[in-house]
């Protein structure tokens, strides 16, 4: 490799660090949970996607171990060659039933699911109308497609209608509205009733990425379509087992049978990636079963969310409005977000600063996420740590 390129890489890294944008990974020794072991310290965890606290659930661990014992470590194959287990189809049927769709198809991650969706289903004759805050996986998936691209600002239904009108005027054969169900960095819930009404008006399909909702929002945790009464109108749901549903890995697309059948034939991330490991598949099945019956955990999650949000707001922190377990504490500048994260680390609270390119410049934040695993004492401890750290660095 030319030294000139290595010098270029070093200079780029130095520039990232100088701008306060360098991301550093911290080593956790032990299972993911409400508390984690970091460098010999036991810390309260406020930044995992472990909404129902299932990541270290004994029943899920036992199911995963049984899958390992029965089916081995890995499939060593893609699905259509010799990588499809009866277990894979069981999980696909279970998630489809849970979400009220004909069928589902598994992927290594939801990033792969969103990367597969648009290119497989749409061509240059078609149009995708995408929310401006959509997850990076949707953005990249749309880029892979040859379809015409349109964008609207989050929550701006007039702008969405204008873009749909333009897509019709441009002669798009099929039109697809793509949106997150819950926007991961902000915690906003998409206006699905209004979106679906506009889709009906302009003959469009609706796709929802529900990674930050499946399992803990809506009746029985069935996600934002169920929460908003649009389950029968949303055409395609993508999601993950890597957050609420056990927290391991794996993604899915749930939709009408012809859509999942076509994806099995032509979706490149499906055709050219190894099948999910048996242990992950078995554990995810158990996690889905537990999540469906976890109304008690959903109540605890909502209680924690409301208590933490109210307390931080009363202390003067700038919070983005919302009702989900994602509670962003806004700091503005990356350096400030990192300082607050470090101050909280000193107080035994594990958080992460988010800044460009994960969020727009000038919108740096600490994204806190509540878990049903937390009790009142944990929430009180977290609030006290935020208040003490916030005063120390002058943000409140």
C-alpha angles and dihedrals in degrees: 000000000000115000088225091066093048089050089051091051091049092049091049091051091048090051090051090051093045089055091053091245101114112125117215125196121221121208117240115200108201138015127329110257145127086298127033134194111241120175091335094313127112107225135186107245117223102158109060124105087233094125099162094031093243099133093095097028110146094220092054092047090050092050091049091049090051090051089052092049095047102040107021133237103304145351098239088206146069118257101258096050107047104313104098117106127190082241092062092054091046090056093045092052092046095052091045091052091046092053097039097246133130096244145339136218125212128228134182089253139351087252086066092044092055090042090055101042108070100037091050098047105033137051138188088284091065139068136226119201107197134189113245093233096049118138119272090250091061091046091051092043091053090049090056090056123082090217121121111267129223129171136200133188116259112273094002103126093175089058091047091052091049091052092049090050089051092049090053091047090050090057099248110178096207125016125204126188111208122197143154112247089217117015104233100215097041106029094229119150114226117247092246099166091055092041092051092047090055090046089056091048094052100032095249133149122232126224121187127193101209100177093128095046112037109107101016111042126068130013109335087354094287092148140242097320089058091041092054099037094247099111093117093047102046105090103194130027123189122189149146144245088209098085126032095000098071098304099246112114142276135098138216146198117217118193147118116322098255090054095052090043091053091047090054089056101043114012104117099204087053097045097045104036129081118261117258112277116261094242093053091046094049093045092049091053091055091045091054090050092050094045093053091059097037102105089134091057092046090053091050091048092053092047091052091047094052095044095048095044093048093048096049091046092052090052091056104258116148107242131179109241118252150115103232127096088258106096113177116202104206120222103158102213126065094228091055092049090051092048092053091046090052092048090051090048088057088055095051098259117128113215137141131226115232120207142143128356090022089052129013119281111274091025100089115152150158105251106208120193125196124221132200086230090073120091129203093271090054092051091048090050091050093050092049091050092050092049094048094045093043092054092046094057095035104245093125 
